[in-house]
Amino acid sequence: MNGKTRDWLWIIVGGYLTYTGVQLVMDVMNQKPEGYIGFVVAGVLFAVFGIGLIVYAIRNMTKPVEETPEEEELDEELSSDEDMQQEIDEIEAQDAGQTGTQSAELTGAQSQDEEESGE
């Protein structure tokens, strides 16, 4: 579950707890059963906890996302891989240039050998 999904879930749960707490307090105040103070306290705690969850989730959603050290290491590895690939490409280009030069030298040497043996 990613962060956004979790935050939305916290908002829904917080809303449910707040609604349940407020309804509990309203029902208890209308009926006033024996020991209603405990129910009122429980309802208030539900509502406060629910509001806290909503506020926490909204703050998580609005704060900027910081890269974790793992993500930074991955970015460094990717950039070093790109650097390494550039070096490989440069070496291959140099090898291709040298191979062409070596081929020309070998061809020239072979033609000299043939001329000497033909004479």
Secondary structure as UniProt FT lines:
FT   HELIX           3..31
FT   TURN            34..35
FT   HELIX           36..62
FT   HELIX           69..118
//
